């Protein structure tokens, strides 16, 4: 008699290494233990997935959860609750908190705060700066760390590497893929007068223009090549950067965001004002089309939400005093499922961008596919569901989404983390069970 499963998911269409097939999934001790016909198998818990599609757990590799230091905007409990409600099973969190994440102690503090409060699995970026450049080789390998993140242009928080010498030193001091926000600080400073003293939010993409992004991305790739260091260029927003990055796929992986694939200037600024303000900015439809082409052509490796919550009171300050960023971890998957329903994505491409891609570029151990021995992380979706995204559904402390009122086709109906069902039918279940993500290139012992 084989051992009973902790959870079986039966009757669904499951995205396996063989593609989308009719197959049940059995999870035991947190790992996928069987894929096949399990309708009569003994199990402590069952999910009837008839009519549903079972995907590998969605991994969001760019979120800002604000803890410690700005918990009035978000914290690790509310941020990860939003993740679970949105069908996301693991998140990588950014280092521009207060204090910045720059030391082993800063990382330990985040891991300690996440224990017992995080609804999903998690890892934290180490900020790269002049202050810790010579220690990054050790810091980037600490358990619970997903790698180093560098800001080349100022955004929210104080993390900034403006000059090539420091960036080169950071690139030399480590081997793991390094994540970079590429906007050129010198050009940002030189153009700030365009919006200083007040301007409509629609000027945001003029201030932080295409050249601001392209100059930084070019500088980064020149230095990364000299250092022979792999980089991950975050939230790429321009046609020109995509064309440039297509020539550097041996070294650079590329992220774009659901916001940049869904919204476009000038309409988004007319409708949302500073609620559409983020860095790098939402640009016009020409760039949005180029991002979709880059998704289709395989230049894009990953879609991350860049979940960057700010309160409504903060967003209501007159531009440019209003902070940049918008929540997104909870809407990432509904938006992508809707784009798929509209024919802009296929299911294999969606899975590649949200599970297999994150696994591949960051060398995540045991996640990113539904395969024997992998973590029992599942995102179960109803591809036919017609649903309306509403502020009232958003778990983020910020309490809003730029997609409020939007109808979508496709919705996450269950989130399973290592066999724990943490969300079903828009409700959180059980207790926060998130654990640190493990990385194959830094497994202990
Ligand atoms: O718009 C943004 N907001 N871009 C960033 O790079 C940072 C983020 C935040 O933390 O608010």
Boltz pocket constraint, residues with backbone or C-beta under 6 A from the ligand:
constraints:
  - pocket:
      binder: B
      contacts: [[A, 64], [A, 96], [A, 155], [A, 156], [A, 181], [A, 277], [A, 278], [A, 279], [A, 280], [A, 306], [A, 307], [A, 308], [A, 309], [A, 324], [A, 325], [A, 326]]
      max_distance: 6.0
